[in-house]
Amino acid sequence: MDRKRIVLLGSTGSIGQQTLDVVRAHPDRLQVVGLAAGRQVDQLARQACEFGAAACIVEPTLYPELQRLVGDRAGRLSAGEEAPCELAAGPDVDLVVGAVSGLAGLAPVLAALEAGHDVALANKEPLVAAGQLVTETAPRCGAALIPIDSEISAVFQALRGEDPKTVERLLLTASGGPFSSYSLEELEAVTPDQALDHPTWRMGPKVTVDSATLANKGFELFELHWLFGVPFDRIEVVVHHQSIIHSAVELCDGSVIAQMGLPDMRTAIQYALLHPQRAPNRLPRLDLASIGRLTFARPDVERFPCLRLAYEAGTAGRTYPAVLNGADEEAVGLFLEGRIGFLDIPRAIEAALAAHEPASPTSRADILQADAWAREHVRSASPSPL
């Protein structure tokens, strides 16, 4: 069996590292041929040497250090903002894994799709800000989009073999984050350290904060909408604290098909990398008797308005989703710097959406323009640096 040749964008992040864990577990099926990272040059160099892969670093000033660390123990080295795009669009590639945080992942994902390469997408932001552009590019270029997010993968798996026309509703589960029981007064006082301590999932800083505000769950609405063609009003978010049911599909006859498993991203990553095949692994198995009880609740959009704002931006369409995404990225960055409070994140997003004059985007440039406007709006309204 030929090994699937993989380019991994965002190799030094949480999803990137877990992707490499899966590759190590299946060396007879998977081969890393390219790696891309932003600034973590030491880690990127170690990965490139381990897998003998080509590597690119986005920050050009780090290129000499990458050369020094790698020497002749890996493939071709490159640097700069365009380097991930060139790597993703290169020849002799079977699958590109998009695990770059933020809208920076859009350009290399589009480059991969335009080259006809299948993309396993963990990065939500391309589908939030530019869902129509991404999902129209894939079939036009003969490429497939495969979700990595555990909840989106759950729907992908549940729908396998089903007629999409029979889908009545998607049930998107949410852990509720670390602050599900907090009052508004307690949420006002949440610190970055508290927000980065997620009770269930191991993720990067930005997505961990998004999970705490439920913005992350709002972004997953866009993934479901664009990947499966389901309207926003037929996607229901359900809080499920145990994170055992990763999501479910309700069909027209009332049947509900759910995908279950322990909360370990490597399960969803392995499914995406090996799709359409499955393979054994040594990950822990689900023991329902030990868990004992699964609980569910409706999300509170008064305490966590980011979810409401995502529904509103998705329904309104045009450039509102790009503004939603850009304002969130900027506000989360300010929160992590200690310049704004936890509840200032949704306030900044809502203010940007209210002030925005929408347009109908037709290109990546239109998306980036709306994104830049949103970031500037949030920055200009934020307090001065401490």
C-alpha positions in Angstrom: 0.0 0.0 0.0 1.4 3.4 -1.0 1.7 5.9 1.9 -0.4 9.0 1.8 1.9 12.0 1.4 1.0 14.8 3.8 1.8 18.5 4.0 1.1 19.8 7.5 0.4 23.5 7.9 0.8 24.7 11.5 3.0 21.8 12.5 4.1 23.3 15.8 0.6 24.0 17.2 -1.6 21.7 19.3 -3.3 20.1 16.3 -0.1 19.9 14.3 1.7 18.0 17.1 -1.2 15.6 17.5 -1.3 15.1 13.8 2.4 14.0 13.9 1.5 11.6 16.8 -1.0 9.9 14.4 1.6 9.8 11.6 4.1 8.2 14.0 1.5 5.6 14.9 0.9 4.7 11.2 4.3 4.9 9.4 3.2 2.3 6.9 0.2 4.4 5.8 1.2 8.0 6.3 4.3 10.1 5.2 5.0 13.7 6.1 6.5 15.5 3.1 6.1 19.1 4.1 5.8 21.2 7.3 5.0 24.8 7.9 5.1 27.0 11.0 5.0 30.6 12.0 7.8 31.3 14.5 8.6 28.1 16.4 11.8 27.5 14.6 13.4 25.1 17.1 10.4 22.8 17.1 10.0 23.0 13.3 13.6 22.1 12.8 13.3 19.0 15.0 10.2 17.9 13.1 11.8 18.4 9.7 14.8 16.3 10.7 12.6 13.6 12.2 10.5 13.2 9.1 13.0 14.2 6.5 10.4 16.7 5.2 10.5 20.0 3.5 9.9 22.9 5.9 9.0 26.6 5.8 9.0 29.2 8.4 6.7 32.2 7.9 8.9 34.7 9.8 11.8 35.3 7.3 14.3 36.6 9.9 14.3 33.0 11.3 15.3 31.4 8.1 19.1 31.4 8.8 18.4 29.7 12.2 16.2 27.1 10.4 19.1 26.4 8.0 21.6 26.1 10.8 19.4 23.7 12.9 18.4 21.5 10.0 21.5 21.3 7.9 21.2 18.6 5.3 18.9 16.4 7.4 15.6 17.4 5.8 14.1 18.5 2.5 13.9 21.9 0.9 13.7 24.9 3.3 11.9 28.2 2.6 10.6 31.3 4.4 8.1 34.1 4.1 4.3 34.6 4.0 4.0 32.9 0.6 6.1 29.9 1.5 3.2 27.9 3.1 1.2 28.4 -0.1 4.0 27.1 -2.3 4.4 24.1 0.0 0.7 23.4 0.0 0.4 23.6 -3.8 3.5 21.6 -4.5 3.6 18.4 -6.5 3.6 14.8 -5.1 1.1 15.7 -2.3 -2.0 13.7 -1.5 -3.4 15.6 1.5 -2.8 19.0 3.1 -3.7 19.4 6.7 -4.8 23.0 7.5 -4.0 23.6 11.2 -2.9 27.2 11.1 -4.5 29.4 13.7 -6.7 32.3 12.4 -7.3 33.7 9.0 -3.7 33.3 8.1 -4.7 29.7 7.2 -7.0 30.9 4.3 -4.3 31.5 1.6 -2.5 28.2 1.9 -5.8 26.3 2.1 -7.0 27.9 -1.1 -3.6 27.3 -2.7 -3.8 23.6 -1.9 -7.4 23.3 -3.2 -6.5 25.2 -6.4 -3.7 22.7 -6.9 -6.2 19.9 -6.7 -5.0 18.6 -3.3 -7.5 17.3 -0.7 -7.5 19.4 2.5 -8.1 18.1 6.0 -9.3 21.2 7.7 -8.8 21.9 11.4 -8.6 25.7 11.0 -12.2 27.1 11.3 -11.5 30.6 10.2 -11.3 30.0 6.4 -14.9 28.6 6.5 -16.1 31.3 8.8 -14.8 34.3 6.9 -14.7 32.8 3.4 -16.9 29.7 3.4 -18.4 30.2 0.0 -15.1 30.9 -1.6 -13.5 27.8 0.0 -16.4 25.4 -0.7 -16.7 26.6 -4.3 -13.0 26.2 -5.0 -12.8 22.6 -3.8 -15.2 21.0 -6.3 -14.1 23.3 -9.1 -10.5 22.0 -8.7 -11.4 18.4 -8.1 -10.4 18.5 -4.4 -12.1 17.3 -1.3 -12.6 19.0 2.1 -12.4 16.7 5.1 -13.1 18.1 8.6 -10.8 17.5 11.5 -12.7 19.2 14.2 -14.2 16.5 16.4 -17.7 17.8 16.2 -17.7 18.4 12.5 -16.0 15.0 12.0 -18.8 13.5 14.0 -21.4 14.8 11.5 -19.2 13.8 8.6 -19.1 10.3 9.9 -22.8 10.1 10.8 -23.8 11.2 7.3 -21.7 8.6 5.6 -24.0 6.6 3.4 -27.0 8.9 4.1 -28.8 11.0 1.5 -28.1 14.7 2.4 -31.7 15.5 1.5 -32.9 13.4 4.4 -31.1 15.7 7.0 -33.6 17.5 9.1 -31.4 19.0 11.8 -27.8 18.9 13.0 -27.1 18.7 16.8 -23.8 20.4 17.6 -22.5 19.6 21.0 -20.5 22.0 23.2 -18.6 21.2 26.4 -19.8 24.5 27.8 -16.2 25.5 28.6 -14.7 26.1 32.0 -17.2 28.9 33.0 -20.5 27.3 32.2 -21.7 27.8 35.8 -20.3 31.3 36.2 -22.6 34.3 36.8 -22.1 37.5 34.7 -20.3 39.1 37.7 -17.9 36.2 37.8 -17.4 36.2 34.1 -16.4 39.9 34.3 -13.5 38.9 36.5 -12.2 35.9 34.4 -8.4 36.2 33.8 -6.4 34.9 30.8 -4.9 32.1 32.9 -8.4 30.9 33.9 -9.6 31.0 30.3 -6.7 29.0 29.0 -7.4 26.1 31.5 -10.0 24.1 29.5 -11.4 21.2 31.4 -11.6 18.7 28.5 -9.7 19.5 25.3 -6.0 20.3 24.7 -5.9 23.2 22.2 -3.9 26.3 21.4 -4.5 29.6 23.2 -6.8 31.3 20.7 -9.2 28.4 20.3 -9.1 27.7 24.0 -10.3 31.3 24.7 -12.9 30.9 21.9 -14.1 27.7 23.6 -14.5 29.6 26.9 -16.6 32.4 25.2 -18.5 29.9 23.0 -17.2 31.8 20.0 -15.6 28.5 18.9 -18.9 26.8 18.9 -20.3 29.7 16.9 -17.5 29.2 14.3 -18.4 25.5 14.1 -21.9 26.6 12.9 -20.2 27.9 9.8 -18.2 24.7 9.3 -21.5 22.7 9.4 -23.3 25.2 7.2 -20.7 25.3 4.4 -19.6 21.7 4.5 -23.0 20.1 4.6 -25.3 22.8 3.2 -27.5 23.0 6.2 -29.1 26.4 7.0 -28.1 28.0 10.3 -31.6 27.7 11.7 -31.5 23.9 11.4 -28.3 23.7 13.4 -28.9 23.4 17.2 -26.2 23.8 19.8 -26.5 21.5 22.8 -24.3 21.8 25.9 -23.0 18.3 26.8 -20.4 18.6 29.6 -18.9 15.1 29.3 -17.9 15.6 25.6 -18.7 12.0 24.8 -21.3 12.6 22.1 -19.3 14.7 19.6 -22.4 15.7 17.5 -25.4 14.1 16.0 -27.6 14.2 12.9 -31.4 14.0 13.0 -33.0 12.6 9.8 -36.4 13.1 8.3 -37.9 10.0 9.9 -36.9 11.1 13.4 -33.8 8.9 13.7 -30.8 10.4 15.4 -27.3 9.2 14.5 -24.6 10.3 16.9 -20.9 9.7 16.9 -19.4 9.0 20.3 -15.9 8.6 21.8 -13.5 9.9 24.4 -12.5 13.5 24.0 -9.2 12.9 22.1 -8.5 14.9 19.0 -6.3 12.2 17.6 -9.3 10.0 16.9 -10.8 12.7 14.5 -7.3 13.5 13.1 -6.7 9.8 12.3 -10.1 9.5 10.6 -9.3 12.6 8.4 -5.8 11.4 7.5 -6.8 7.9 6.6 -10.2 8.7 5.1 -12.0 6.8 3.6 -10.3 4.0 5.4 -10.2 3.2 9.1 -7.3 1.6 11.1 -6.8 0.3 14.6 -5.0 2.5 17.2 -4.0 2.3 20.8 -6.0 5.3 22.0 -8.1 4.8 25.2 -11.6 3.3 24.6 -15.0 4.5 25.7 -16.5 2.8 28.8 -20.0 4.1 29.1 -20.7 2.2 32.3 -17.8 4.0 34.0 -19.0 7.3 32.8 -22.5 6.5 34.1 -24.4 9.5 33.0 -24.6 11.9 30.0 -26.2 15.3 30.6 -27.4 18.0 28.2 -28.6 21.6 28.5 -29.3 24.5 26.3 -26.6 27.2 25.9 -27.1 30.5 27.7 -26.6 33.2 25.0 -27.1 35.9 27.6 -24.0 35.0 29.5 -22.2 33.8 26.3 -23.4 36.1 23.5 -20.6 35.1 21.1 -22.8 32.2 20.1 -25.8 34.5 19.3 -23.5 36.8 17.3 -22.3 33.9 15.2 -25.9 32.9 14.4 -26.7 36.5 13.5 -23.6 37.0 11.3 -24.1 33.7 9.6 -27.7 34.4 8.8 -26.9 38.0 7.6 -24.1 36.7 5.3 -22.1 39.0 3.0 -19.0 40.4 4.8 -20.5 40.0 8.3 -18.8 36.6 8.9 -15.4 38.0 8.0 -16.0 40.9 10.5 -17.1 38.4 13.1 -13.9 36.5 12.7 -11.6 39.4 12.5 -13.1 41.2 15.5 -12.9 38.0 17.5 -9.2 37.4 16.7 -8.3 40.9 17.6 -10.4 41.0 20.8 -9.0 37.6 22.0 -5.5 38.9 21.4 -6.2 42.0 23.5 -7.7 39.8 26.2 -4.6 37.6 26.4 -2.5 40.7 26.6 -4.6 41.9 29.6 -5.9 45.0 27.9 -9.6 44.1 27.9 -11.8 41.9 30.1 -13.3 38.5 29.2 -16.8 40.0 28.5 -15.3 42.8 26.5 -14.6 40.1 23.8 -18.3 39.7 22.8 -18.8 43.5 23.3 -16.1 44.3 20.8 -17.5 41.8 18.3 -21.0 43.1 18.6 -19.8 46.7 18.3 -17.9 45.9 15.1 -20.8 44.1 13.6 -23.2 47.0 14.4 -20.8 49.5 12.8 -20.0 47.5 9.7 -21.4 48.4 6.3 -21.6 45.0 4.6 -20.7 44.1 1.0 -20.9 41.0 -1.1 -17.4 39.5 -1.2 -16.2 38.0 -4.5 -12.5 37.4 -3.8 -10.0 36.7 -1.0 -9.1 40.4 -1.2 -12.7 41.4 -0.2 -12.5 39.0 2.7 -9.1 40.4 3.9 -10.4 44.0 3.6 -13.4 43.3 5.8 -11.1 41.4 8.2 -8.7 44.3 8.4 -11.5 46.8 9.0 -12.8 44.7 11.9 -9.4 44.4 13.5 -8.9 48.2 13.3 -12.3 48.9 14.7 -11.6 46.7 17.7 -8.1 48.1 18.2 -9.3 51.7 18.0 -12.0 51.1 20.6 -9.7 49.3 23.1 -8.0 50.9 26.0 -4.5 52.1 25.7 -1.7 49.6 26.5 -1.2 49.0 30.1 
